[in-house]
């Protein structure tokens, strides 16, 4: 208990002072002769769909545009709602993960003092994102690929009552673009083919590519599970 009190004395203040999360997976696939923009955005918190307000949508879009341009992956990156060859639809989820041993021990040792001013409090979240890549040609949308991942994130507030952040907004553009690049890299041949269909205006080839993509997605295959990054014990689960 003395250690908890000492920690409280050293951490007096308010607001968030530490966020621990995995870095986005580093993937550098070959450049594509395609333009891209963000599409539909859906937010789910604790299993319930919630509205994504206009300000948040604008912020997500700005982050996505900046990260996609920095990646050097695309011929052109345009704001949400623009006419582009590829559109990335995004589903973002936030849930409470199972109570970890370390967090449980901290709360037990701290006891009632955990709610006292100046005592650091850990907020844990399980963050998930799913991106669906659609190709657009001659007014028709073709679903080409998708990628999903989830990971655990811890936010240390200086107090239980202190400032909170939106965990979904931490480096969001970077994560969305990383998942997009994973989806593209897994089917480089398909997206090269779609780029050629766009150049030649070949709607039939675009349709056949979307049929092939659907057949691959529907084929039974175990989800890939692994660790991404090296931020302590945080892990990311990545699925096609």
C-alpha positions as CSV (number, residue, x, y, z in Angstrom):
1,X,0.0,0.0,0.0
2,X,2.9,2.3,0.7
3,X,4.1,1.9,-2.8
4,X,0.6,2.8,-4.2
5,X,0.5,6.0,-2.0
6,X,4.0,6.9,-3.2
7,X,2.9,6.4,-6.8
8,X,-0.1,8.6,-6.1
9,X,2.0,11.4,-4.7
10,X,4.3,11.3,-7.7
11,X,1.4,11.4,-10.2
12,X,-0.7,14.2,-8.9
13,X,-2.6,16.0,-11.7
14,X,-5.3,15.3,-14.2
15,X,-5.8,14.0,-17.7
16,X,-4.2,11.2,-19.6
17,X,-0.4,10.7,-19.4
18,X,0.3,7.4,-21.0
19,X,-1.1,5.4,-23.9
20,X,0.3,2.0,-24.7
21,X,-0.5,0.3,-28.0
22,X,1.0,-1.8,-30.8
23,X,2.5,0.0,-33.8
24,X,0.7,-0.6,-37.0
25,X,2.1,-3.5,-39.0
26,X,4.9,-2.3,-41.4
27,X,4.1,-3.5,-44.9
28,X,5.6,-1.9,-48.0
29,X,3.9,-3.4,-51.1
30,X,4.6,-2.4,-54.7
31,X,2.9,0.9,-55.8
32,X,-0.4,0.8,-57.6
33,X,-1.5,2.9,-60.5
34,X,-4.8,3.6,-58.7
35,X,-6.4,6.4,-56.8
36,X,-8.0,5.9,-53.4
37,X,-10.3,7.5,-50.8
38,X,-12.1,6.6,-47.6
39,X,-15.7,5.4,-47.9
40,X,-18.3,4.4,-45.4
41,X,-17.4,4.5,-41.7
42,X,-19.3,2.5,-39.1
43,X,-18.5,2.6,-35.4
44,X,-19.5,-0.1,-32.8
45,X,-18.9,0.3,-29.1
46,X,-19.6,-2.7,-26.8
47,X,-21.6,-4.4,-29.5
48,X,-23.9,-1.4,-30.2
49,X,-23.7,0.7,-33.3
50,X,-23.1,4.4,-32.5
51,X,-23.2,7.4,-34.7
52,X,-19.9,8.7,-36.0
53,X,-20.3,12.5,-35.8
54,X,-19.3,14.8,-38.7
55,X,-16.2,16.2,-36.8
56,X,-14.9,12.6,-36.2
57,X,-15.5,11.6,-39.8
58,X,-13.6,14.6,-41.0
59,X,-10.7,13.9,-38.6
60,X,-10.5,10.2,-39.6
61,X,-10.6,11.2,-43.3
62,X,-7.8,13.7,-42.8
63,X,-5.7,11.1,-41.0
64,X,-6.3,8.5,-43.7
65,X,-5.4,10.9,-46.5
66,X,-2.2,11.9,-44.7
67,X,-1.1,8.3,-43.9
68,X,-2.0,7.0,-47.4
69,X,-0.1,9.8,-49.1
70,X,2.9,9.1,-46.9
71,X,2.8,5.4,-47.7
72,X,3.6,6.3,-51.4
73,X,1.4,3.3,-52.3
74,X,-1.2,5.0,-54.5
75,X,-1.2,7.2,-57.6
76,X,-3.5,9.7,-55.9
77,X,-5.2,10.0,-52.5
78,X,-8.3,12.1,-52.4
79,X,-10.7,13.2,-49.6
80,X,-13.7,11.1,-48.7
81,X,-16.5,11.4,-51.2
82,X,-14.2,12.0,-54.2
83,X,-14.4,9.9,-57.4
84,X,-11.5,7.4,-57.0
85,X,-10.6,3.9,-58.4
86,X,-10.5,2.3,-54.9
87,X,-12.7,3.1,-51.8
88,X,-11.9,1.8,-48.3
89,X,-15.0,1.2,-46.1
90,X,-14.1,1.1,-42.4
91,X,-15.7,-0.6,-39.4
92,X,-14.2,0.4,-36.1
93,X,-15.1,-1.5,-32.8
94,X,-14.3,-0.9,-29.2
95,X,-14.9,-3.4,-26.4
96,X,-13.7,-4.1,-22.8
97,X,-11.2,-6.9,-22.9
98,X,-10.9,-9.6,-20.3
99,X,-9.4,-8.4,-17.0
100,X,-5.6,-8.9,-17.2
101,X,-3.7,-10.3,-14.2
102,X,-1.6,-7.2,-13.9
103,X,-4.6,-4.8,-13.9
104,X,-6.5,-7.0,-11.5
105,X,-3.5,-7.1,-9.1
106,X,-3.2,-3.3,-9.3
107,X,-6.8,-2.7,-8.5
108,X,-6.7,-5.2,-5.6
109,X,-3.5,-3.7,-4.1
110,X,-4.8,-0.2,-4.5
111,X,-8.2,-0.9,-3.0
112,X,-10.5,2.0,-2.4
113,X,-7.6,4.4,-2.8
114,X,-7.8,3.8,-6.6
115,X,-10.5,6.4,-6.8
116,X,-8.6,9.0,-4.8
117,X,-7.3,12.1,-6.6
118,X,-3.8,11.6,-8.0
119,X,-3.9,7.8,-8.1
120,X,-3.2,6.5,-11.7
121,X,-5.9,4.4,-13.2
122,X,-5.6,2.0,-16.1
123,X,-8.3,2.0,-18.7
124,X,-8.2,-1.1,-21.0
125,X,-9.8,-1.4,-24.4
126,X,-10.0,-4.0,-27.1
127,X,-9.9,-2.1,-30.4
128,X,-10.8,-3.7,-33.7
129,X,-10.9,-2.4,-37.3
130,X,-12.1,-4.0,-40.5
131,X,-11.4,-2.5,-43.9
132,X,-13.3,-3.5,-47.1
133,X,-11.7,-2.4,-50.4
134,X,-14.0,-1.7,-53.3
135,X,-13.1,-0.9,-56.8
136,X,-15.1,1.5,-58.8
137,X,-15.3,1.4,-62.6
138,X,-17.9,3.0,-64.9
139,X,-20.3,3.6,-62.0
140,X,-20.2,0.0,-60.7
141,X,-18.7,-1.0,-57.3
142,X,-16.7,-4.3,-57.1
143,X,-15.7,-5.7,-53.7
144,X,-12.1,-6.9,-54.0
145,X,-10.6,-7.5,-50.6
146,X,-11.0,-7.1,-46.8
147,X,-8.8,-7.2,-43.8
148,X,-9.5,-7.1,-40.1
149,X,-7.4,-6.9,-36.9
150,X,-7.9,-6.4,-33.2
151,X,-5.5,-5.5,-30.4
152,X,-5.5,-4.5,-26.7
153,X,-4.8,-1.0,-25.7
154,X,-4.1,0.5,-22.3
155,X,-4.6,4.2,-21.4
156,X,-3.2,5.3,-18.0
157,X,-5.1,8.3,-16.6
158,X,-3.5,10.3,-13.9
159,X,-6.7,9.6,-11.9
160,X,-9.9,7.6,-12.2
161,X,-11.7,11.0,-12.6
162,X,-9.1,12.5,-14.9
163,X,-9.3,13.2,-18.6
164,X,-10.3,10.4,-21.0
165,X,-9.4,10.0,-24.6
166,X,-11.2,8.3,-27.5
167,X,-9.1,5.1,-27.9
168,X,-10.4,4.6,-31.4
169,X,-8.8,7.9,-32.5
170,X,-5.2,7.0,-31.5
171,X,-3.2,6.9,-34.7
172,X,-6.3,5.8,-36.6
173,X,-5.2,6.8,-40.1
174,X,-1.9,4.9,-39.7
175,X,-3.8,1.7,-38.6
176,X,-6.4,1.9,-41.4
177,X,-3.7,2.4,-44.1
178,X,-1.7,-0.4,-42.6
179,X,-4.6,-2.8,-42.9
180,X,-5.4,-1.5,-46.4
181,X,-1.8,-2.3,-47.4
182,X,-2.0,-5.8,-45.9
183,X,-5.1,-6.5,-48.0
184,X,-3.4,-5.1,-51.1
185,X,-0.2,-7.0,-50.6
186,X,-2.0,-10.3,-50.1
187,X,-3.6,-10.0,-53.6
188,X,-1.1,-7.9,-55.6
189,X,-2.0,-9.8,-58.7
190,X,-5.7,-9.0,-58.3
191,X,-5.1,-5.2,-57.8
192,X,-2.6,-5.1,-60.7
193,X,-5.3,-6.6,-62.8
194,X,-7.9,-4.1,-61.6
195,X,-5.5,-1.2,-62.3
196,X,-5.2,-2.6,-65.9
197,X,-9.0,-2.8,-66.2
198,X,-9.3,0.8,-65.1
199,X,-6.8,1.9,-67.6
200,X,-8.5,0.1,-70.5
201,X,-12.1,0.6,-69.2
202,X,-12.6,-3.2,-69.2
203,X,-15.7,-3.6,-67.1
204,X,-15.9,-7.4,-67.8
205,X,-12.4,-8.0,-66.4
206,X,-13.2,-5.9,-63.3
207,X,-16.3,-8.1,-62.7
208,X,-14.4,-11.3,-63.2
209,X,-11.8,-10.1,-60.7
210,X,-14.5,-9.4,-58.1
211,X,-15.9,-12.9,-58.6
212,X,-12.4,-14.4,-58.1
213,X,-12.0,-12.2,-54.9
214,X,-15.3,-13.4,-53.5
215,X,-14.5,-17.0,-54.2
216,X,-11.2,-16.6,-52.3
217,X,-12.9,-14.9,-49.4
218,X,-15.6,-17.6,-49.2
219,X,-13.1,-20.5,-49.3
220,X,-12.8,-22.1,-45.8
221,X,-9.5,-21.0,-44.2
222,X,-8.4,-20.6,-40.5
223,X,-7.9,-17.0,-39.4
224,X,-4.3,-16.0,-39.0
225,X,-3.4,-15.1,-35.5
226,X,-0.1,-13.4,-34.4
227,X,1.6,-10.7,-32.6
228,X,2.2,-7.4,-34.3
229,X,4.7,-5.0,-32.9
230,X,6.6,-5.1,-29.6
231,X,4.7,-2.9,-27.1
232,X,5.0,-5.0,-23.9
233,X,2.3,-7.7,-23.8
234,X,0.0,-6.1,-26.3
235,X,-1.0,-8.4,-29.2
236,X,-2.8,-7.9,-32.4
237,X,-5.0,-10.6,-34.0
238,X,-5.1,-10.2,-37.8
239,X,-7.5,-12.0,-40.1
240,X,-8.1,-11.9,-43.8
